[in-house]
Amino acid sequence: PELRTTPTATPGDVIFIRALQDVLAHLNRTPLRRVTGRYDLRTQAAIEDFQQQNGLSANGVVNTPTWRKLKQRGCQLYPS
């Protein structure tokens, strides 16, 4: 799904936001305690920084290209 700051998130969004924040924490972009399930301004800033450093449009929206790059970078941390 496409994730961004919003005043309301569906229960499904919360699951993906928590997964996103977990990957960001394991990439040392946010502290592990920041896994809240809310796409807040700190999460947005971490995504913008990630996007900028990975040649993506730094808009803070987790879209398909951002998910792909997160998967490429983050999945290396989880053994299969």
PyMOL Python script that loads the backbone (N, CA, C, O; Angstrom):
from pymol import cmd

cmd.read_pdbstr("""\
ATOM      1  N   PRO A   1       0.823  -1.208   0.000  1.00  0.00           N
ATOM      2  CA  PRO A   1       0.000   0.000   0.000  1.00  0.00           C
ATOM      3  C   PRO A   1       0.858   1.260   0.000  1.00  0.00           C
ATOM      4  O   PRO A   1       2.029   1.226   0.377  1.00  0.00           O
ATOM      5  N   GLU A   2       0.273   2.354  -0.419  1.00  0.00           N
ATOM      6  CA  GLU A   2       0.963   3.640  -0.366  1.00  0.00           C
ATOM      7  C   GLU A   2       0.733   4.241   1.014  1.00  0.00           C
ATOM      8  O   GLU A   2      -0.407   4.376   1.458  1.00  0.00           O
ATOM      9  N   LEU A   3       1.822   4.600   1.690  1.00  0.00           N
ATOM     10  CA  LEU A   3       1.728   5.142   3.039  1.00  0.00           C
ATOM     11  C   LEU A   3       2.213   6.580   3.068  1.00  0.00           C
ATOM     12  O   LEU A   3       3.146   6.955   2.357  1.00  0.00           O
ATOM     13  N   ARG A   4       1.563   7.376   3.899  1.00  0.00           N
ATOM     14  CA  ARG A   4       1.908   8.791   4.066  1.00  0.00           C
ATOM     15  C   ARG A   4       1.310   9.272   5.371  1.00  0.00           C
ATOM     16  O   ARG A   4       0.528   8.556   5.997  1.00  0.00           O
ATOM     17  N   THR A   5       1.669  10.483   5.792  1.00  0.00           N
ATOM     18  CA  THR A   5       1.058  11.021   7.005  1.00  0.00           C
ATOM     19  C   THR A   5      -0.417  11.256   6.725  1.00  0.00           C
ATOM     20  O   THR A   5      -0.790  11.787   5.679  1.00  0.00           O
ATOM     21  N   THR A   6      -1.236  10.858   7.662  1.00  0.00           N
ATOM     22  CA  THR A   6      -2.680  11.013   7.549  1.00  0.00           C
ATOM     23  C   THR A   6      -3.277  10.995   8.950  1.00  0.00           C
ATOM     24  O   THR A   6      -2.756  10.312   9.832  1.00  0.00           O
ATOM     25  N   PRO A   7      -4.353  11.728   9.165  1.00  0.00           N
ATOM     26  CA  PRO A   7      -4.934  11.726  10.514  1.00  0.00           C
ATOM     27  C   PRO A   7      -5.568  10.391  10.894  1.00  0.00           C
ATOM     28  O   PRO A   7      -5.680  10.075  12.078  1.00  0.00           O
ATOM     29  N   THR A   8      -5.978   9.618   9.913  1.00  0.00           N
ATOM     30  CA  THR A   8      -6.571   8.317  10.197  1.00  0.00           C
ATOM     31  C   THR A   8      -5.890   7.249   9.358  1.00  0.00           C
ATOM     32  O   THR A   8      -5.565   7.465   8.190  1.00  0.00           O
ATOM     33  N   ALA A   9      -5.682   6.111   9.965  1.00  0.00           N
ATOM     34  CA  ALA A   9      -5.098   4.969   9.251  1.00  0.00           C
ATOM     35  C   ALA A   9      -5.987   3.761   9.504  1.00  0.00           C
ATOM     36  O   ALA A   9      -6.509   3.582  10.604  1.00  0.00           O
ATOM     37  N   THR A  10      -6.152   2.946   8.492  1.00  0.00           N
ATOM     38  CA  THR A  10      -6.940   1.726   8.655  1.00  0.00           C
ATOM     39  C   THR A  10      -6.131   0.719   9.465  1.00  0.00           C
ATOM     40  O   THR A  10      -4.910   0.845   9.558  1.00  0.00           O
ATOM     41  N   PRO A  11      -6.791  -0.278  10.053  1.00  0.00           N
ATOM     42  CA  PRO A  11      -6.036  -1.317  10.757  1.00  0.00           C
ATOM     43  C   PRO A  11      -4.983  -1.982   9.861  1.00  0.00           C
ATOM     44  O   PRO A  11      -3.901  -2.337  10.329  1.00  0.00           O
ATOM     45  N   GLY A  12      -5.300  -2.147   8.586  1.00  0.00           N
ATOM     46  CA  GLY A  12      -4.330  -2.709   7.649  1.00  0.00           C
ATOM     47  C   GLY A  12      -3.129  -1.805   7.458  1.00  0.00           C
ATOM     48  O   GLY A  12      -1.994  -2.277   7.385  1.00  0.00           O
ATOM     49  N   ASP A  13      -3.378  -0.494   7.375  1.00  0.00           N
ATOM     50  CA  ASP A  13      -2.277   0.465   7.250  1.00  0.00           C
ATOM     51  C   ASP A  13      -1.355   0.387   8.457  1.00  0.00           C
ATOM     52  O   ASP A  13      -0.134   0.438   8.314  1.00  0.00           O
ATOM     53  N   VAL A  14      -1.934   0.262   9.643  1.00  0.00           N
ATOM     54  CA  VAL A  14      -1.138   0.212  10.870  1.00  0.00           C
ATOM     55  C   VAL A  14      -0.160  -0.957  10.827  1.00  0.00           C
ATOM     56  O   VAL A  14       0.985  -0.823  11.258  1.00  0.00           O
ATOM     57  N   ILE A  15      -0.593  -2.080  10.320  1.00  0.00           N
ATOM     58  CA  ILE A  15       0.293  -3.251  10.200  1.00  0.00           C
ATOM     59  C   ILE A  15       1.470  -2.929   9.288  1.00  0.00           C
ATOM     60  O   ILE A  15       2.616  -3.233   9.616  1.00  0.00           O
ATOM     61  N   PHE A  16       1.186  -2.314   8.142  1.00  0.00           N
ATOM     62  CA  PHE A  16       2.261  -1.971   7.202  1.00  0.00           C
ATOM     63  C   PHE A  16       3.155  -0.866   7.756  1.00  0.00           C
ATOM     64  O   PHE A  16       4.365  -0.885   7.531  1.00  0.00           O
ATOM     65  N   ILE A  17       2.584   0.088   8.472  1.00  0.00           N
ATOM     66  CA  ILE A  17       3.389   1.161   9.061  1.00  0.00           C
ATOM     67  C   ILE A  17       4.343   0.587  10.106  1.00  0.00           C
ATOM     68  O   ILE A  17       5.509   0.979  10.164  1.00  0.00           O
ATOM     69  N   ARG A  18       3.850  -0.344  10.934  1.00  0.00           N
ATOM     70  CA  ARG A  18       4.720  -0.981  11.930  1.00  0.00           C
ATOM     71  C   ARG A  18       5.850  -1.753  11.234  1.00  0.00           C
ATOM     72  O   ARG A  18       6.999  -1.702  11.675  1.00  0.00           O
ATOM     73  N   ALA A  19       5.527  -2.461  10.157  1.00  0.00           N
ATOM     74  CA  ALA A  19       6.557  -3.190   9.411  1.00  0.00           C
ATOM     75  C   ALA A  19       7.567  -2.216   8.814  1.00  0.00           C
ATOM     76  O   ALA A  19       8.771  -2.468   8.856  1.00  0.00           O
ATOM     77  N   LEU A  20       7.087  -1.113   8.264  1.00  0.00           N
ATOM     78  CA  LEU A  20       7.956  -0.075   7.712  1.00  0.00           C
ATOM     79  C   LEU A  20       8.884   0.475   8.789  1.00  0.00           C
ATOM     80  O   LEU A  20      10.091   0.591   8.575  1.00  0.00           O
ATOM     81  N   GLN A  21       8.323   0.809   9.936  1.00  0.00           N
ATOM     82  CA  GLN A  21       9.133   1.358  11.021  1.00  0.00           C
ATOM     83  C   GLN A  21      10.139   0.334  11.540  1.00  0.00           C
ATOM     84  O   GLN A  21      11.242   0.704  11.942  1.00  0.00           O
ATOM     85  N   ASP A  22       9.777  -0.929  11.536  1.00  0.00           N
ATOM     86  CA  ASP A  22      10.704  -1.978  11.950  1.00  0.00           C
ATOM     87  C   ASP A  22      11.895  -2.052  10.993  1.00  0.00           C
ATOM     88  O   ASP A  22      13.040  -2.163  11.431  1.00  0.00           O
ATOM     89  N   VAL A  23      11.626  -1.991   9.702  1.00  0.00           N
ATOM     90  CA  VAL A  23      12.710  -2.005   8.712  1.00  0.00           C
ATOM     91  C   VAL A  23      13.587  -0.762   8.886  1.00  0.00           C
ATOM     92  O   VAL A  23      14.813  -0.864   8.844  1.00  0.00           O
ATOM     93  N   LEU A  24      12.976   0.402   9.081  1.00  0.00           N
ATOM     94  CA  LEU A  24      13.749   1.628   9.288  1.00  0.00           C
ATOM     95  C   LEU A  24      14.639   1.512  10.526  1.00  0.00           C
ATOM     96  O   LEU A  24      15.785   1.961  10.515  1.00  0.00           O
ATOM     97  N   ALA A  25      14.112   0.912  11.583  1.00  0.00           N
ATOM     98  CA  ALA A  25      14.910   0.722  12.799  1.00  0.00           C
ATOM     99  C   ALA A  25      16.081  -0.208  12.541  1.00  0.00           C
ATOM    100  O   ALA A  25      17.192   0.054  13.001  1.00  0.00           O
ATOM    101  N   HIS A  26      15.848  -1.288  11.812  1.00  0.00           N
ATOM    102  CA  HIS A  26      16.932  -2.229  11.531  1.00  0.00           C
ATOM    103  C   HIS A  26      17.945  -1.678  10.532  1.00  0.00           C
ATOM    104  O   HIS A  26      19.071  -2.169  10.444  1.00  0.00           O
ATOM    105  N   LEU A  27      17.544  -0.670   9.791  1.00  0.00           N
ATOM    106  CA  LEU A  27      18.483   0.028   8.903  1.00  0.00           C
ATOM    107  C   LEU A  27      19.156   1.192   9.636  1.00  0.00           C
ATOM    108  O   LEU A  27      19.868   1.988   9.024  1.00  0.00           O
ATOM    109  N   ASN A  28      18.926   1.284  10.947  1.00  0.00           N
ATOM    110  CA  ASN A  28      19.492   2.340  11.799  1.00  0.00           C
ATOM    111  C   ASN A  28      19.074   3.739  11.355  1.00  0.00           C
ATOM    112  O   ASN A  28      19.855   4.686  11.450  1.00  0.00           O
ATOM    113  N   ARG A  29      17.857   3.864  10.877  1.00  0.00           N
ATOM    114  CA  ARG A  29      17.331   5.167  10.469  1.00  0.00           C
ATOM    115  C   ARG A  29      16.396   5.748  11.517  1.00  0.00           C
ATOM    116  O   ARG A  29      16.146   6.953  11.529  1.00  0.00           O
ATOM    117  N   THR A  30      15.883   4.905  12.392  1.00  0.00           N
ATOM    118  CA  THR A  30      15.067   5.344  13.529  1.00  0.00           C
ATOM    119  C   THR A  30      15.338   4.394  14.689  1.00  0.00           C
ATOM    120  O   THR A  30      15.745   3.254  14.467  1.00  0.00           O
ATOM    121  N   PRO A  31      15.119   4.842  15.917  1.00  0.00           N
ATOM    122  CA  PRO A  31      15.285   3.936  17.060  1.00  0.00           C
ATOM    123  C   PRO A  31      14.187   2.872  17.064  1.00  0.00           C
ATOM    124  O   PRO A  31      13.075   3.124  16.600  1.00  0.00           O
ATOM    125  N   LEU A  32      14.491   1.702  17.579  1.00  0.00           N
ATOM    126  CA  LEU A  32      13.514   0.617  17.627  1.00  0.00           C
ATOM    127  C   LEU A  32      12.272   1.030  18.410  1.00  0.00           C
ATOM    128  O   LEU A  32      11.169   0.575  18.107  1.00  0.00           O
ATOM    129  N   ARG A  33      12.442   1.881  19.406  1.00  0.00           N
ATOM    130  CA  ARG A  33      11.284   2.318  20.189  1.00  0.00           C
ATOM    131  C   ARG A  33      10.319   3.169  19.369  1.00  0.00           C
ATOM    132  O   ARG A  33       9.224   3.474  19.842  1.00  0.00           O
ATOM    133  N   ARG A  34      10.695   3.558  18.163  1.00  0.00           N
ATOM    134  CA  ARG A  34       9.835   4.362  17.288  1.00  0.00           C
ATOM    135  C   ARG A  34       8.861   3.522  16.486  1.00  0.00           C
ATOM    136  O   ARG A  34       8.162   4.056  15.624  1.00  0.00           O
ATOM    137  N   VAL A  35       8.794   2.230  16.740  1.00  0.00           N
ATOM    138  CA  VAL A  35       7.825   1.371  16.058  1.00  0.00           C
ATOM    139  C   VAL A  35       6.481   1.567  16.762  1.00  0.00           C
ATOM    140  O   VAL A  35       6.181   0.897  17.750  1.00  0.00           O
ATOM    141  N   THR A  36       5.679   2.495  16.239  1.00  0.00           N
ATOM    142  CA  THR A  36       4.436   2.897  16.897  1.00  0.00           C
ATOM    143  C   THR A  36       3.188   2.537  16.105  1.00  0.00           C
ATOM    144  O   THR A  36       2.095   2.461  16.668  1.00  0.00           O
ATOM    145  N   GLY A  37       3.342   2.315  14.796  1.00  0.00           N
ATOM    146  CA  GLY A  37       2.174   2.070  13.955  1.00  0.00           C
ATOM    147  C   GLY A  37       1.507   3.352  13.480  1.00  0.00           C
ATOM    148  O   GLY A  37       0.456   3.307  12.842  1.00  0.00           O
ATOM    149  N   ARG A  38       2.111   4.495  13.788  1.00  0.00           N
ATOM    150  CA  ARG A  38       1.602   5.786  13.311  1.00  0.00           C
ATOM    151  C   ARG A  38       2.606   6.378  12.324  1.00  0.00           C
ATOM    152  O   ARG A  38       3.801   6.450  12.611  1.00  0.00           O
ATOM    153  N   TYR A  39       2.122   6.791  11.184  1.00  0.00           N
ATOM    154  CA  TYR A  39       2.993   7.435  10.196  1.00  0.00           C
ATOM    155  C   TYR A  39       3.068   8.916  10.570  1.00  0.00           C
ATOM    156  O   TYR A  39       2.335   9.750  10.038  1.00  0.00           O
ATOM    157  N   ASP A  40       3.968   9.214  11.492  1.00  0.00           N
ATOM    158  CA  ASP A  40       4.097  10.566  12.008  1.00  0.00           C
ATOM    159  C   ASP A  40       5.197  11.322  11.268  1.00  0.00           C
ATOM    160  O   ASP A  40       5.776  10.815  10.307  1.00  0.00           O
ATOM    161  N   LEU A  41       5.475  12.534  11.727  1.00  0.00           N
ATOM    162  CA  LEU A  41       6.471  13.362  11.046  1.00  0.00           C
ATOM    163  C   LEU A  41       7.874  12.773  11.139  1.00  0.00           C
ATOM    164  O   LEU A  41       8.675  12.958  10.222  1.00  0.00           O
ATOM    165  N   ARG A  42       8.189  12.071  12.218  1.00  0.00           N
ATOM    166  CA  ARG A  42       9.517  11.438  12.319  1.00  0.00           C
ATOM    167  C   ARG A  42       9.663  10.306  11.315  1.00  0.00           C
ATOM    168  O   ARG A  42      10.722  10.137  10.710  1.00  0.00           O
ATOM    169  N   THR A  43       8.601   9.532  11.139  1.00  0.00           N
ATOM    170  CA  THR A  43       8.636   8.467  10.135  1.00  0.00           C
ATOM    171  C   THR A  43       8.770   9.072   8.747  1.00  0.00           C
ATOM    172  O   THR A  43       9.549   8.591   7.923  1.00  0.00           O
ATOM    173  N   GLN A  44       8.008  10.127   8.493  1.00  0.00           N
ATOM    174  CA  GLN A  44       8.092  10.791   7.197  1.00  0.00           C
ATOM    175  C   GLN A  44       9.503  11.312   6.945  1.00  0.00           C
ATOM    176  O   GLN A  44      10.030  11.157   5.843  1.00  0.00           O
ATOM    177  N   ALA A  45      10.118  11.927   7.950  1.00  0.00           N
ATOM    178  CA  ALA A  45      11.482  12.453   7.784  1.00  0.00           C
ATOM    179  C   ALA A  45      12.473  11.332   7.517  1.00  0.00           C
ATOM    180  O   ALA A  45      13.376  11.491   6.696  1.00  0.00           O
ATOM    181  N   ALA A  46      12.321  10.206   8.194  1.00  0.00           N
ATOM    182  CA  ALA A  46      13.214   9.058   7.960  1.00  0.00           C
ATOM    183  C   ALA A  46      13.042   8.531   6.541  1.00  0.00           C
ATOM    184  O   ALA A  46      14.020   8.151   5.898  1.00  0.00           O
ATOM    185  N   ILE A  47      11.813   8.507   6.052  1.00  0.00           N
ATOM    186  CA  ILE A  47      11.557   8.054   4.681  1.00  0.00           C
ATOM    187  C   ILE A  47      12.128   9.047   3.677  1.00  0.00           C
ATOM    188  O   ILE A  47      12.743   8.640   2.691  1.00  0.00           O
ATOM    189  N   GLU A  48      11.936  10.332   3.911  1.00  0.00           N
ATOM    190  CA  GLU A  48      12.494  11.339   2.995  1.00  0.00           C
ATOM    191  C   GLU A  48      14.012  11.210   2.916  1.00  0.00           C
ATOM    192  O   GLU A  48      14.588  11.295   1.831  1.00  0.00           O
ATOM    193  N   ASP A  49      14.656  11.007   4.054  1.00  0.00           N
ATOM    194  CA  ASP A  49      16.106  10.821   4.086  1.00  0.00           C
ATOM    195  C   ASP A  49      16.498   9.562   3.315  1.00  0.00           C
ATOM    196  O   ASP A  49      17.437   9.588   2.519  1.00  0.00           O
ATOM    197  N   PHE A  50      15.785   8.467   3.547  1.00  0.00           N
ATOM    198  CA  PHE A  50      16.049   7.213   2.832  1.00  0.00           C
ATOM    199  C   PHE A  50      15.869   7.417   1.331  1.00  0.00           C
ATOM    200  O   PHE A  50      16.709   6.991   0.538  1.00  0.00           O
ATOM    201  N   GLN A  51      14.779   8.065   0.945  1.00  0.00           N
ATOM    202  CA  GLN A  51      14.519   8.292  -0.478  1.00  0.00           C
ATOM    203  C   GLN A  51      15.633   9.123  -1.113  1.00  0.00           C
ATOM    204  O   GLN A  51      16.118   8.796  -2.196  1.00  0.00           O
ATOM    205  N   GLN A  52      16.027  10.176  -0.449  1.00  0.00           N
ATOM    206  CA  GLN A  52      17.067  11.050  -0.992  1.00  0.00           C
ATOM    207  C   GLN A  52      18.380  10.294  -1.165  1.00  0.00           C
ATOM    208  O   GLN A  52      19.055  10.451  -2.182  1.00  0.00           O
ATOM    209  N   GLN A  53      18.742   9.482  -0.189  1.00  0.00           N
ATOM    210  CA  GLN A  53      20.008   8.751  -0.247  1.00  0.00           C
ATOM    211  C   GLN A  53      19.974   7.581  -1.227  1.00  0.00           C
ATOM    212  O   GLN A  53      21.012   6.998  -1.540  1.00  0.00           O
ATOM    213  N   ASN A  54      18.785   7.240  -1.710  1.00  0.00           N
ATOM    214  CA  ASN A  54      18.667   6.112  -2.628  1.00  0.00           C
ATOM    215  C   ASN A  54      18.152   6.511  -4.008  1.00  0.00           C
ATOM    216  O   ASN A  54      17.656   5.673  -4.761  1.00  0.00           O
ATOM    217  N   GLY A  55      18.276   7.802  -4.333  1.00  0.00           N
ATOM    218  CA  GLY A  55      17.940   8.277  -5.672  1.00  0.00           C
ATOM    219  C   GLY A  55      16.457   8.264  -5.999  1.00  0.00           C
ATOM    220  O   GLY A  55      16.075   8.171  -7.166  1.00  0.00           O
ATOM    221  N   LEU A  56      15.616   8.357  -4.968  1.00  0.00           N
ATOM    222  CA  LEU A  56      14.174   8.376  -5.170  1.00  0.00           C
ATOM    223  C   LEU A  56      13.649   9.791  -4.938  1.00  0.00           C
ATOM    224  O   LEU A  56      14.339  10.629  -4.358  1.00  0.00           O
ATOM    225  N   SER A  57      12.444  10.044  -5.388  1.00  0.00           N
ATOM    226  CA  SER A  57      11.806  11.329  -5.123  1.00  0.00           C
ATOM    227  C   SER A  57      11.569  11.447  -3.621  1.00  0.00           C
ATOM    228  O   SER A  57      10.811  10.662  -3.050  1.00  0.00           O
ATOM    229  N   ALA A  58      12.208  12.414  -2.983  1.00  0.00           N
ATOM    230  CA  ALA A  58      12.149  12.558  -1.522  1.00  0.00           C
ATOM    231  C   ALA A  58      10.897  13.308  -1.103  1.00  0.00           C
ATOM    232  O   ALA A  58      10.959  14.462  -0.680  1.00  0.00           O
ATOM    233  N   ASN A  59       9.750  12.630  -1.227  1.00  0.00           N
ATOM    234  CA  ASN A  59       8.470  13.250  -0.898  1.00  0.00           C
ATOM    235  C   ASN A  59       7.849  12.705   0.388  1.00  0.00           C
ATOM    236  O   ASN A  59       6.798  13.187   0.813  1.00  0.00           O
ATOM    237  N   GLY A  60       8.474  11.718   1.008  1.00  0.00           N
ATOM    238  CA  GLY A  60       7.965  11.167   2.257  1.00  0.00           C
ATOM    239  C   GLY A  60       6.830  10.188   2.097  1.00  0.00           C
ATOM    240  O   GLY A  60       6.302   9.687   3.090  1.00  0.00           O
ATOM    241  N   VAL A  61       6.440   9.903   0.867  1.00  0.00           N
ATOM    242  CA  VAL A  61       5.366   8.945   0.587  1.00  0.00           C
ATOM    243  C   VAL A  61       5.997   7.603   0.256  1.00  0.00           C
ATOM    244  O   VAL A  61       6.870   7.511  -0.607  1.00  0.00           O
ATOM    245  N   VAL A  62       5.551   6.571   0.944  1.00  0.00           N
ATOM    246  CA  VAL A  62       6.070   5.231   0.662  1.00  0.00           C
ATOM    247  C   VAL A  62       5.222   4.651  -0.470  1.00  0.00           C
ATOM    248  O   VAL A  62       4.137   4.112  -0.252  1.00  0.00           O
ATOM    249  N   ASN A  63       5.756   4.779  -1.680  1.00  0.00           N
ATOM    250  CA  ASN A  63       5.081   4.285  -2.876  1.00  0.00           C
ATOM    251  C   ASN A  63       5.825   3.043  -3.384  1.00  0.00           C
ATOM    252  O   ASN A  63       6.741   2.553  -2.723  1.00  0.00           O
ATOM    253  N   THR A  64       5.437   2.547  -4.534  1.00  0.00           N
ATOM    254  CA  THR A  64       6.026   1.305  -5.050  1.00  0.00           C
ATOM    255  C   THR A  64       7.546   1.379  -5.173  1.00  0.00           C
ATOM    256  O   THR A  64       8.219   0.459  -4.707  1.00  0.00           O
ATOM    257  N   PRO A  65       8.131   2.432  -5.781  1.00  0.00           N
ATOM    258  CA  PRO A  65       9.595   2.468  -5.866  1.00  0.00           C
ATOM    259  C   PRO A  65      10.272   2.486  -4.489  1.00  0.00           C
ATOM    260  O   PRO A  65      11.333   1.888  -4.311  1.00  0.00           O
ATOM    261  N   THR A  66       9.661   3.170  -3.521  1.00  0.00           N
ATOM    262  CA  THR A  66      10.244   3.210  -2.180  1.00  0.00           C
ATOM    263  C   THR A  66      10.152   1.849  -1.516  1.00  0.00           C
ATOM    264  O   THR A  66      11.116   1.409  -0.891  1.00  0.00           O
ATOM    265  N   TRP A  67       8.999   1.159  -1.636  1.00  0.00           N
ATOM    266  CA  TRP A  67       8.873  -0.197  -1.080  1.00  0.00           C
ATOM    267  C   TRP A  67       9.932  -1.118  -1.692  1.00  0.00           C
ATOM    268  O   TRP A  67      10.558  -1.907  -0.984  1.00  0.00           O
ATOM    269  N   ARG A  68      10.127  -1.012  -2.999  1.00  0.00           N
ATOM    270  CA  ARG A  68      11.122  -1.884  -3.663  1.00  0.00           C
ATOM    271  C   ARG A  68      12.524  -1.652  -3.094  1.00  0.00           C
ATOM    272  O   ARG A  68      13.251  -2.603  -2.805  1.00  0.00           O
ATOM    273  N   LYS A  69      12.893  -0.384  -2.937  1.00  0.00           N
ATOM    274  CA  LYS A  69      14.228  -0.068  -2.428  1.00  0.00           C
ATOM    275  C   LYS A  69      14.352  -0.488  -0.961  1.00  0.00           C
ATOM    276  O   LYS A  69      15.400  -0.991  -0.556  1.00  0.00           O
ATOM    277  N   LEU A  70      13.308  -0.293  -0.166  1.00  0.00           N
ATOM    278  CA  LEU A  70      13.328  -0.752   1.228  1.00  0.00           C
ATOM    279  C   LEU A  70      13.490  -2.263   1.289  1.00  0.00           C
ATOM    280  O   LEU A  70      14.252  -2.786   2.103  1.00  0.00           O
ATOM    281  N   LYS A  71      12.770  -2.953   0.425  1.00  0.00           N
ATOM    282  CA  LYS A  71      12.875  -4.416   0.384  1.00  0.00           C
ATOM    283  C   LYS A  71      14.282  -4.830  -0.008  1.00  0.00           C
ATOM    284  O   LYS A  71      14.858  -5.737   0.592  1.00  0.00           O
ATOM    285  N   GLN A  72      14.835  -4.168  -1.011  1.00  0.00           N
ATOM    286  CA  GLN A  72      16.186  -4.476  -1.466  1.00  0.00           C
ATOM    287  C   GLN A  72      17.206  -4.248  -0.354  1.00  0.00           C
ATOM    288  O   GLN A  72      18.098  -5.073  -0.157  1.00  0.00           O
ATOM    289  N   ARG A  73      17.086  -3.157   0.362  1.00  0.00           N
ATOM    290  CA  ARG A  73      18.030  -2.825   1.437  1.00  0.00           C
ATOM    291  C   ARG A  73      17.730  -3.593   2.726  1.00  0.00           C
ATOM    292  O   ARG A  73      18.635  -4.121   3.371  1.00  0.00           O
ATOM    293  N   GLY A  74      16.452  -3.646   3.089  1.00  0.00           N
ATOM    294  CA  GLY A  74      16.072  -4.215   4.379  1.00  0.00           C
ATOM    295  C   GLY A  74      16.041  -5.727   4.429  1.00  0.00           C
ATOM    296  O   GLY A  74      16.345  -6.307   5.471  1.00  0.00           O
ATOM    297  N   CYS A  75      15.687  -6.378   3.349  1.00  0.00           N
ATOM    298  CA  CYS A  75      15.557  -7.835   3.375  1.00  0.00           C
ATOM    299  C   CYS A  75      16.899  -8.526   3.508  1.00  0.00           C
ATOM    300  O   CYS A  75      16.958  -9.703   3.864  1.00  0.00           O
ATOM    301  N   GLN A  76      17.980  -7.809   3.225  1.00  0.00           N
ATOM    302  CA  GLN A  76      19.308  -8.377   3.416  1.00  0.00           C
ATOM    303  C   GLN A  76      19.584  -8.604   4.890  1.00  0.00           C
ATOM    304  O   GLN A  76      20.457  -9.397   5.244  1.00  0.00           O
ATOM    305  N   LEU A  77      18.845  -7.913   5.757  1.00  0.00           N
ATOM    306  CA  LEU A  77      19.069  -8.016   7.192  1.00  0.00           C
ATOM    307  C   LEU A  77      18.357  -9.223   7.800  1.00  0.00           C
ATOM    308  O   LEU A  77      18.669  -9.635   8.918  1.00  0.00           O
ATOM    309  N   TYR A  78      17.401  -9.788   7.061  1.00  0.00           N
ATOM    310  CA  TYR A  78      16.618 -10.894   7.604  1.00  0.00           C
ATOM    311  C   TYR A  78      16.985 -12.186   6.868  1.00  0.00           C
ATOM    312  O   TYR A  78      16.711 -12.308   5.674  1.00  0.00           O
ATOM    313  N   PRO A  79      17.591 -13.137   7.551  1.00  0.00           N
ATOM    314  CA  PRO A  79      17.953 -14.391   6.882  1.00  0.00           C
ATOM    315  C   PRO A  79      16.708 -15.154   6.455  1.00  0.00           C
ATOM    316  O   PRO A  79      15.679 -15.126   7.130  1.00  0.00           O
ATOM    317  N   SER A  80      16.822 -15.830   5.332  1.00  0.00           N
ATOM    318  CA  SER A  80      15.662 -16.618   4.866  1.00  0.00           C
ATOM    319  C   SER A  80      15.820 -18.072   5.207  1.00  0.00           C
ATOM    320  O   SER A  80      14.945 -18.879   4.892  1.00  0.00           O
TER     321      SER A  80
END
""", "prot")
cmd.dss("prot")
cmd.show_as("cartoon", "prot")
cmd.util.cbc("prot")
cmd.orient("prot")
